[in-house]
Structures are given as structure tokens and as C-alpha cells.
Amino acid sequence: MASKADIAERALAVAPRTMEPAMAYAKEALGIQDTVVSAMRALTPLEFESVLRPAFRQDEWKLILVGGILGAIVGELQVHLILGL
């Protein structure tokens, strides 16, 4: 006789396949993707930035650092090209 753990494990294994039709129907019926796309397109650039900024705030220092390093490298290359060194 199967234990509760075995039954739960089997149920979890087949759940994603079982839920696919219901999820597809829900997506289509609710139009979630279309709603999100139209709402994002309706945002002004400032509102759009305020939506995305929190997602990037954690790594913002890395972007600034990499930008600074790349800027310094390109600047140095320009000096060498202009002075013909």
C-alpha cells in the first residue's frame, strides 16, 4: 500500500501536466498578457522607469562601475589614437 508521501510525490509529478490546459485557458480567458502589455505601453517614460528601477537598483553600482571602466578604456584609446602613440 502506498504511503501518503508516495501519493503526494506522484501527485506533484503529474500536476504540471494536468494543470497545463487550465493555465492556458486562464491565460486566454483573463487576457493577462494583453492587459500587462497595454498597461505598460500606456505608461509615460517616467512611470515606466519607476516600474523598472527597483528591479535594477540592487545592481546599479555594477552598471556604473562597468560603464566607468569602459569609458576610461575608450578614452585612453582615443588619446593614443590622437597622439599617435
Phi, psi and omega in degrees: 000136183285140179278168179300322181296319179296317180295316179297319179297317178295318180297318178293329180291324183264350183303313181302317179293324181290326184277345183307310180298320180293320180293318178298316178297316181297317178300315182290315184293320182275338180061040184301312183299314180297321180296314180294315181299313182293324178293320179292323179291334181281347181288146172285163178305322179293318178294319179298318178298319181292337176283317184277329188305315180301329180291330183258350185303321183299322183256012184299322181297326179294319179297319179294317180297312180297319177298319178295316179296313179297321177298319179294319179296312180296319177299317179296319177298321178297317178301315181295320180291318182290318182275351178067035180278000000 
